[in-house]
Each structure stands twice: as C-alpha cells, then as structure tokens.
Amino acid sequence: MAFEKGKSGNPGGRPKAKPFRDALNMELAAIGDDHKALRAMAKKLIDRGMKGDLAAINVVADRLDGKPAQAIENSEGEVFNVVSRIERVIVRAENTGSEGSEAGNE
C-alpha cells in the first residue's frame, strides 16, 4: 500500500518513551498474578494519607477523581477556566467486508 503524496504515514509521530512506566510494568509482571506487593504499596499510601501526608492524599485523590482542571491566565491577568469535551463517535460498528460501501448506509 503506497502512501498519498504529502501525507505522513505516521501522523502521530514517534511514540514518547516512558521508561519509568515500562520498568514498573516489568516489575509488576515479575510479581505474577498474585498482587500482594502492589496491594501492600497501596496500603502504605493510604496509611500515609491517614496520617496527614498531603502528598499521599493528593496521589489517592488524583487516582480516584482525576487531576483537577487548571486555570489559564492571559496577559491582562484575567483567569480563564478551560473546559474540554471529548466525544467518541462510532461511524461503523462492524466491518461489512465491502470496501466501497458508505458509512452512513448501515
């Protein structure tokens, strides 16, 4: 399959390297299906939060509720709240096998 002239075959570019995440995944895979070590880490994090460790509380809150939205300030000093909407639209739910059919005819 040839690429169209002027159009990239890799529009997203090279994937960003995440060596720390990869190292964690390797260590978790080495533990196997028994995640006692992972549960022990989670318990320690919760215990630290219960003792008032603000960093631990923030980690737990960010994992459960997501990180809070941050305001953007413009040059005049006004604060703008950024609201984003991500919407997923399924154009074709199943592959009919016919390459020439239009997506709206199903």
C-alpha positions in Angstrom: 0.0 0.0 0.0 1.5 3.3 -1.1 1.1 6.5 0.9 -0.6 9.5 -0.6 1.8 12.2 -1.7 2.2 14.9 1.0 0.5 12.8 3.7 2.5 11.3 6.5 2.3 7.5 7.1 2.8 8.2 10.8 0.8 11.4 11.7 1.2 10.8 15.5 5.0 10.7 15.2 7.3 8.5 17.2 5.7 7.3 20.4 7.0 9.0 23.5 9.3 6.9 25.6 8.1 6.2 29.1 11.0 4.3 30.7 9.7 4.5 34.3 6.3 3.2 33.4 8.0 0.4 31.4 10.2 -0.5 34.4 7.1 -0.6 36.7 5.2 -2.8 34.3 8.2 -5.2 34.1 8.4 -5.4 37.9 4.6 -5.9 38.2 4.8 -8.7 35.6 7.6 -10.3 37.6 5.2 -10.5 40.6 2.8 -12.5 38.6 -1.0 -12.8 39.2 -0.6 -12.5 43.0 -0.5 -8.8 43.5 0.3 -8.8 47.2 3.2 -6.4 46.8 1.0 -4.0 44.8 -1.7 -4.1 47.5 1.0 -3.6 50.2 2.1 -0.4 48.4 -1.5 0.8 48.1 -2.0 0.2 51.8 1.2 2.1 52.7 0.0 5.0 50.5 -3.4 5.0 52.3 -1.8 4.8 55.7 0.4 7.8 54.9 -2.6 9.7 53.8 -4.5 8.8 57.0 -1.5 10.2 59.0 -2.0 13.5 57.2 0.7 13.3 54.4 -0.7 15.7 51.9 1.3 14.3 49.0 -0.2 10.8 49.6 -3.7 12.3 49.9 -3.2 14.1 46.6 -2.0 10.9 44.9 -5.0 9.0 46.1 -7.4 11.8 45.1 -5.9 12.2 41.7 -6.1 8.4 41.1 -9.8 8.2 42.2 -11.2 11.5 40.9 -8.7 12.6 38.3 -6.5 15.7 38.4 -8.4 18.9 38.8 -8.7 21.3 35.9 -6.1 24.1 35.9 -7.0 27.7 35.1 -5.1 29.6 32.3 -4.2 33.2 32.9 -3.9 35.6 30.0 -1.5 38.7 29.7 -4.1 41.0 31.3 -4.2 38.9 34.5 -7.7 37.5 33.9 -8.3 33.8 34.7 -10.0 31.6 32.2 -11.3 28.1 33.1 -10.6 25.6 30.4 -13.4 23.2 29.6 -12.8 20.4 27.1 -15.2 17.9 25.7 -14.0 14.6 24.2 -16.7 12.8 22.3 -16.4 9.3 20.8 -18.5 8.7 17.7 -18.8 5.2 16.2 -19.0 5.6 12.5 -19.2 2.0 11.5 -19.9 -0.6 14.2 -18.9 -3.6 12.2 -16.9 -4.4 9.1 -19.2 -5.5 6.3 -16.3 -6.6 4.1 -17.3 -4.3 1.2 -14.8 -1.6 0.8 -16.9 0.6 -1.4 -19.9 1.0 0.9 -20.6 4.3 2.6 -20.5 4.6 6.4 -24.0 6.2 6.6 -25.8 3.4 4.8 -25.8 0.9 7.7 
